[in-house]
Amino acid sequence: MKHFSKYTTALILSLFFISCGSDDNNDSSDAFNQISDIATFHGNLQGDIVVIHAQGGPSVELDDDEASDEVITELGIQSALYVMVHQVQTKNPILFTSSDITFEQAKEYDLQSISNIKRVVDFFKNQQGKTVYVLGVSFGAFIVQELIATHGVDVADGYLILGNRLNVDDAAWQALSEGKFPIHIYDNDGNYTIQLENDPDNDTVEERNMGRLIAGFAFNRYTDRLTNVSSLSKVTYVYGDRDEVAGPLSAQEIEFLNDKGANVVLSEGGSHDDAIWDGAGLLKEIFGIQ
């Protein structure tokens, strides 16, 4: 599946937040057996800092099978426990590869993904001495935003959101709800128009369903969904102003985040991947990983 040019993180992100120091995740299953059906565990299995990763995509595969401890070591984040959480489509791929789902079904499936990550966050928050952070990358950013909107900002100790929007343009999410993928095309002044990707090779059941899963979150206006959250000071939001996949944060979105106390970081001239890579470089500092 080629999601690199679509509403997703490039698969290179699987090099970032993955396995370190363990070739067999079953070795840790006893410690985490309450959630081992929906999560995998990497890095320092005894770490007091827990980073829970909502991956990009969406994809029907969990991004933890291309482990690279070299990258984690280079970033200096090997002391933390990294947890990859299954989304509904990574846990039950057959639901999305056999026949088209509807937009309404996509919304319901997305809520199952929220339940998964909430369950994992709660598991670690209930352990004394653990500091729990949530990382949302591209599609995973929607999961983090919906997690906060549904369960409150205090469900975790901090959040890093990379490469997405609070309010996706209507034309973009409506296209996605039909299984079509938008591309943001920029002029020299940074203004953009939305065009639809035209690649017959990617017009498959699976691809269309991944688009609908995106739309199942993206139809929300998160400036409305998060209005009642008193503070977003626990949130760092990194975006690119030339993001061809998600589009840039609008002035309204930036103002909303600033008014709520979020840390808004611009990847100047940044594409979708630039915003993600720049944000990944801040992970150690933001999450206080020694």
N, C-alpha and C positions, 0 to 999 in steps of 0.2 A: 504494500500500500504506500503510495507516494503522497504524504501529507505535508512535505516540506514547503510546498508552495501554497498550501491551504491554511486553514485556521488552526495552526498547530505550532508546536515546538519542533525544530528539526531533531532528528533522532540522535544527533550529536549530544543532546542533553543527557542521554543515558550514560554518557561518560562522566557526568558531573556528580550526581548525587546517588551513587550506587555503592557496590560492595567494596569493603575494605577489610582485608585480614581474615576472611572466612570463605572457603570454597564450598561449604555445605551449610545452608541455612537451617537444615534440620537439627544441627547442633544446638541451636538457640530455641527450638520449638517448645521445650519444657517451660522456659521462663516466660514465654509469651503465648502459651497455648490458648488463652482466652480469645485471642484475636488472630491467631496464625492462619485461620481460614480466609482472611481478607487482607493480610499484610505480610511483607517480608522484611527481614531485619539485617542491617549491615553496619559496618564500622565497629565502633566500640560498644559491644553489647551491654556493658555496664556503665556507659556514659550517663552523666547527670543531665547533660543537654541532649534533648531529643528533637530532631528535625523530622517532621512528618511531611512527606512530599506528595502533593497533588500534581500528577504529571500532565504534560501537554498532550496534544493530539487533536481529538480523541483517536485512540487506537484500540484494537482488540487484543493487544499484547502489552503486558506490564513491562516497563522499560528497565528491568533490573537484570537482564541476561547478557548485557555487554559490560561487565564489571571492569573497572579500571582503578586500582588502588594508586596508580601513579598520579593520576589527576587529583585525587583526593589528597594525597600527600603533598602535592605541589601547592594546593590551596591551603594547606595547613589545617584541615578540618577533620582529621582522622580521629580526634579524641571524642567526637560526638557519635551518638547512635542515630543512624538514618533509617527511616521507616518508609517503605514504599507501600501505598495503599491501593488496593484494587478498586477500580471503578466498575460499574455494572457491566460494561462492554468487555473489560479485561477478564472478568470473572465468568461471564457467560457469553462468549463470542458468538455462539450459534444463533442467538437471538437477533444478531445484526448481519449475519452473512447469508442467511437462507432466504429472506424475503424482506420487502420494504416495511418499515414501521411507519406509523403516523406521527405527526407533530405532537399530538396529545400523548401518545405513548412515550415519545422521547422525553417529555416533561416528567412523566412518572418514573422513567428509568433514571433520569438525572437525580431525582429525589432519593433514589436508592443509593446513589453514589455519595450523596450528602450524609445519609445514615451511616455508611461505611466509615467515612472519615471522622464523623462525630464519635462513633464507637471507639475508634483507635485513639483519638485525642483524649477522650474520657479515661481510657485505660491507663494512659501514662500520667495524666493529671492527678489521678487518684493514688499515685505512688509517691510517697514522701521523698523529697529531695530532688525531684525531677522538674526541670524547666522545659516547657513544651512550646516549640515554635512550629508554625505551619508555612510551608513554601508552596506557592501556587504559580505554575509556569504555563503561560498561554491558556489553553483550555482549562488547566488547573486553576487559573486565576478566578474563573467563574465559580469553581467549587469553593474557593476560599471566601469569595464575596457572598455567596449564598449561605455558607456556614455561619458567617458573622451576622448576616441579615436574619437568619432563622433562629440562631441560638445565642446571639450576643457576642460582643467583642471579647468578653472575659473568658470565653471557653478555652482560649489558649493564652500563652504569655506574650506572643508577638507573631507578626505576619510579614512575609516578604512576597509581594505580588509583582510578577514580571510579564510585560508584553501583552496588555489587554486594555479593555475599556470598562467604564461603568455603564455607559449608555451607547450601545452599538447602534449605528445608523439603521433606520427602519428598512431601507432598501437592502442592507446587508443581511440582517437577521431574517427578513422575509424570504430572501433568496435561499438562505441556508435551510429554512423550514421546508423548502421544496427540494432539498438535496443538491442545490447549486452553490458554488463557492465564489464569493466576491474577491476581487483584487482592488486595492486602493492605488490609483495612479496619480502621481504628484507632478505639478508644474514647478517652474523655477522659484515661484514664490511660496511654495509649500502648500498650496491649495490642492485638493484632491477630487477626483471623480471615482465613482465605483463602477467597475466593469465585472462581467462574469467570466470566470475561467472557461476556456473553450478547449477541452482536452478529452476527446471521446474515450481514450483509454482509461480515464479515471471515472467514467460514468458507469459505476458498478453499484450493485445493491449495497455492498459494505460502505462504499464512499458516500453514497446518498444518505445512508443512515447515520454516518458520522456527522454529516452536516446538520441533520435534524437534531442530534444530541447537542450540538453547539447552540442551535437556535432555541433549544429547550431552556437554556439559561439566558441567551442573549436577548430574548424578547423583553426581559425585565429592564426596568429603569432603576439602576441601583442607586442613583441619587435620591430616588423615592424610597426604595427598599431600606436604605440605611439612614433615613432621616431621623429616626428615633434613637439611633445610637449616639449617645452623648459625646463620645470622643473616639477618634480613630488614631490616637497618638501611638498605638501599638503597631500601626501599619506603615510600612515603607512600600511605595508604589513607583515602579520604574517603567517608563514608557519611552518609545521612540517617536519623534515627530515626522518620520518618514516610514512608519510601519505600514508595509504593504498588505499585511494580513489583517490586523485588527483595526488599523487606522490610529491616529493620534488622539490623546485625550483632548477634549474640547476645552475652551476657556471656562465653560460652566462646570465641567467635571473637575478641572484643576482648582477652581474656586471652592467647590464643595469640599474637596479633600483638604485643602488648606484651612478652611473654616473649621473642619472637624479635627484639625491638629495632626493630620497624617504627614509623613515625610515623603514629599513628591520629588522624584529624581528624574530629570530629563536626560536621555541619551540624545544629544544634539545631532541632528542629521541622521539619526539612528533608524535602521530598519528593524523589522521584527526580531531578527536574531541578534542585532546589536544591543537592543534593549535587554534581551535575555542574558547575553554574555556580560554586559556591563553590570547588570543586577547580580549575577552569580559572583562577580568579583567583590561585591559588598557583603556577601553572606557571612563570612567569618566575623567581620566587624559588627554587623547588625545583630547577629545572634550571640555575640560574646563568646565565640569559640576560641579557646586558647591553643 
